Amino acid sequence: MNVLTWLFDAQLVIGSQTILWREIIGNAFGLACAVGGMRRKAWAWPVGIIGNLLLLTVFLGAVFHTPNPVNLLGQAGRQIMFIIVSIYGWASWRRHAGGGDFAVTPRWASGKQRAFLIIALLGGTALLTPIFRMLESYEPVWADAWIFVGSLLATYGMARGWVEFWLIWVAVDAVGVPLLVDAGYYASAFMYLFYGAFTLTGFFVWWRINRRAQIGCPVPLTAEPRDSRETPDKE
């Protein structure tokens, strides 16, 4: 118990700034999840869930009496959302992986699916902004709502194997970095900045896999699974 208490309260002090080790470790698990996702490995999902649990306690700063007593309800709520959607994604990728090396075949979303993603991102942000403001989330509240909705759609898109999900993460990171810096969550802001570059890399990796699969060219790192039972999701 003493070890768990120490881990929960451990802090890293840099100058006048205090950062919880939980925030650093939680983001490290998130990065490992992103790497696993780019490599299309099913283990990415449970690794991400561990990070989500840690970050949930971080973003409810006022609830857990952390050095940064700020509640980012969108950030905290999305950790719960991540866990729920990650369970779906984990089950989906394990089902499609069979005995093969890779859990999903990257594919582009259809026109209707892209329209759904755009409308859901804009509409969901507009809908949640007044709700988050009523719950006294950190300003600007629309940014917190944007991050929440974008994270939901990106995680769902990853579960479905849509190449576009990486671009949604870029949009989330672009808003998340300034919000987190302003709220004092510097470790998470740094990771968001790093994620922005990483998600662009992931987008081009999945794009390349999809393009080569379309013309029947094998890719050494991301070759199609040996299990012939794997097939793309059907609408």
N, C-alpha and C positions, 0 to 999 in steps of 0.2 A: 504493500500500500504506500509506503514511503517513497518508493521509486515512482509510482504513478503520480503521487502528489508533487514530487519534484518535477516530473515531466510536464505536468499541467501548469505549474507556476514558473518554470524556467524562462529566463529572459536574456536577451542579448542587448547590451547597452553599447550604442555607437554614438559618441559625443553626447548630445542632449536627447537623443532618441532612444526609446526602448521598444524592442521588437520581441514578441513572444516566439519561443522556439517552436511552439505548436503551429504558428503561422508559416514558419520556414519549412518545417517538416511536412505540413499539409500540402503546401505548394510543390514540394519535391515529389510527393506521391502523385500530384496532378500532372507534373511533367512526365513522370514515368508512364502514367496512363496515356498521355498524348503520344509518347514514343511507341508504346504498344499498339495504339490505334493506327498510327502511320504504317506499322509493320503488319497490321491486320491480325493481331494476336488476341485471343479471347481473354487472356489473363489481364489485359488492360482494364477491364471493367471492375473486378474486385479490388485491384490496386487503387483505382480512382475512388472507390467507395470509402476506403480507409482515409484518404485525403479529405474527402467530403465531411466525414465525421469530425475530423480535427478542425477543419475550417469553420464548421458550424459553431463551435464553441468560441472561435476567435471573433467572428463577425457579430456576435451578440455580446459585445464588450460590456455594456451596462448590466446585462443579466449575470454574467460570470465574473463581474468586478475585475476586469483586466486593466492594465495600465492605460488603455485607450478606451474610455467609457463611452463609445459611440456605437449605436445600433444601426447597422446597414441591413435593413430587413430584406431587401431584394437579394443581397449577397448571401444572407443567412438562409432565406427561403429557398434559394436555388440549390443550396447544398442538399436540402431534403429532396428537392425535385431531382437532382442528380442521382441520388441513391435510388429513387423509384424508377427512373428511366434507365439507369445503369443495370438494374436487375433485368429489365426487358431486353436491353441490348446484349447482356451477357448470355441470357437464354437463347436469343436469336442467333448470335455468332457461334455458340457451341453447337446448336442444331445444324447450322449450315456447314460447319467445319468438318463434321464427321470424323474421319481419321486422317484428314489432310493437314497440311502445314498452315493454311491460311483460312481465316474464318469468314471472309466476305470478299466478293468480287466488286470492286469499285465501278459504279455506273452513274451516268448523269441522270438527274431528276427530269421528269417530263415537264412540258410547258405548264400543265395544270398544277403540278407539284411545286414548281418554282413560284407560280402566282400565289399559291397557298402560303409559301414561306414568307414572301414579301408582305402580303396582306396581314398575316398573323403577327409578323414582327412589328409592323406599324400600328395595327389595331390593338394588339396586346399591350404595347407600351402606353398607348393613349388610355386604355381601359384601366391599367394598374396604377398609373401615376396618381390619380386622386385617392386611390385606396391606400397606397403607400404613404401619401402625404397625411392622410387622416391618422395613420398609425405612427406618424412622426418619424418617418425614415429620414435619412440624411439628405440635405439639399446638394445639388439639384436632383429632385426626386425622379424626374423623367429618366435621368441617366441610370439610376438604380433599377427602374422598371425595364429599361432597354436591355440592360445586362441580364436581368432575370429571364425575360422572354427570349432573347437571343440565345442564351445558354440552353434553354429548353429545346428550342428548334435545332440548334447545332448538335446536341446530344441525340435527339431523335434521328436527325439526318445521318449521323455516324452509325447508329444502329441499323438504319436501312441501307447503308453503303452508298449514299449519295456523295459524289465528289464535291458538290456545292457546300457541304457542311463546313469545310475548312474556311470558306469565305465568310460565313456567318460568324465564325470565331474571330476573324480579323475585325469585323464590324464591332463585335463585343469588346475586343481588346482596345480598339481606338477610343472608345468611350470610357472603358474601365480604368485606364492608366491615370488620366487626370482626376477622376473621381476618387480613386484610392489614395493618390498623393494628397489631395485636399483633406481627406478624412484621416490622414495619418497612418494608413496601412502601407508602409513603405516596402516591406518585403513582398506583399501581394502585388503592389504597383510594379515593382521590378520584374516579378514573374510575368505579369501581364505584358510588359514591354517585350520580354524574351519570347513569350508565347506568340506575340504578333508576328515575329520573324519566323518562328517555328511553324506556325499554321500556314504561312505562305509556302514554306518548303513542303509541308504535308500536302497542300493542294496540288503542287506541281508533280509530286511523287505519285499521287493517286491518278492525276490526269494522264501521266505517262503510262501507268499500268493499264488504264482503261483504253488508251489509244493503241497500245501494243496488242492488247487482247482482241481489239476489233479487227486488226489485220493479221492476227494469228502468230505474232512474234513472241517467243518466250522472253521473259525478263529474269535474269539469274536470281536477284534478291527477292523478287515478288512473283515467281512463277505460279501458275495455277495449281491448286491442290492436287495431290496424287489421287485423292478420293473422287472418283467420277460422279459421285452422287451430288456434289455441290452444284447448285444452280442458282442463278440470280433470283431475287424476289420477283414475284409476278403481281401485277396490279389486279 
